[in-house]
Amino acid sequence: MNQGWVSKKLKDCFKLKSGDGLTAKNMIPGDYPVFGGNSQTGTHNTFNLSGDNIIIGRVGALCGNARHITENIWLTDNAFKIMDKKYEFDNNFLTYLLNYNNLRSFARQAAQPVISNSSLKDLELDFPTDVEEQKRIVAILDQAFADLEQVRAKTEQNLKNARELFDSYLQQVFSQKGDGWLESTLDDSCNLITCGVAATPKYVDKEEGIAFLSAQNVKKSKIDLSKYRYISKEHHAHLTKNNKPQNGDLLYSRVGAGFGEAAVIELDFEFSVYVSVTLIKPIKEKLNSHFLKWFLNSPETKAVAKASISSSGVPNLNVKSVRAFFIAYPSLAEQEKIVNQIDLVNDLNLKVQDIYTKKLEAIGVLKKSILQKAFSGELTLQQTNS
């Protein structure tokens, strides 16, 4: 450890004390923010904490999150305040230090995560005792993170622009219909449009069963196999007696926040589908499966799907509505040309998105690296700028 630094248990550095109980019913709207669990939950007409303080969420999803407060607030008993410091701390530095140590990881997992004095008391905190050194580290971290935030914001905007650019291209493809394009409902262009099984089946182990896919497995124009469950072979045989999913068919998500995503089946194993998915079997003499996929994933069709949802709660795209969707399409030869061009543009766009996604990941890694150096005494202004 660097000269001037100490390693002390949290209980030997300061005390944690809960705020005062205040239910939503008893809040009297006023000028003072109310913090409980470390997020603002309302306002009150008086305060119980003033001056320069650090509060730490005690209960809930944000428990363990430290926040530097310089205004008058009401702190509920769902959060801690720091009291009786045994060492001199710059509060900005201490806030960084506590968040770096991930207090959330010490939570007791119950109905709601909870941290306590007993769970945190033996946490080792490494810090310089010189407040000026603490302030110097804060200045470096503030500048580094401000610069990284600018880069992150620009990168996220570039990623958003790349996605919107492809959507704009897709919209253009399906809005500029050429000569000889035919128009019909999906029902007239497909042999089958139906949903999967409505009743939740009994799941079995992988070795005993058949894959059972749902809406969560249809993402970004592809079938995502990162997570799914299994049903018995007998149940699968019953479900697929008349509606067996086959390669070249489409899965179209119809329930939940990610509804309205289509993917073509190109798998080397059998599976059944849950009611959250619509199974579509296009008439091969009319529709290229990938042409239909891109049509369903186009912004205009997604807008039609959104306008067709039948629930004010969890979105639910009725199969009857899907059958009534209108589609315009050219000859199969022309559809294949269009699909090849869309695939090419999509591949290039995904490569661009991947660059931006990796850059965002690298920013996160760099932030962790800077914090690690800061709280091991290795951080210098020259290192941060290099």
Summary of the structure (lengths in Angstrom):
residues: 386
radius of gyration: 28.3
end to end distance: 23.0
largest distance: 82.3
contacts: 1168
relative contact order: 0.11
helix: 41%
strand: 24%
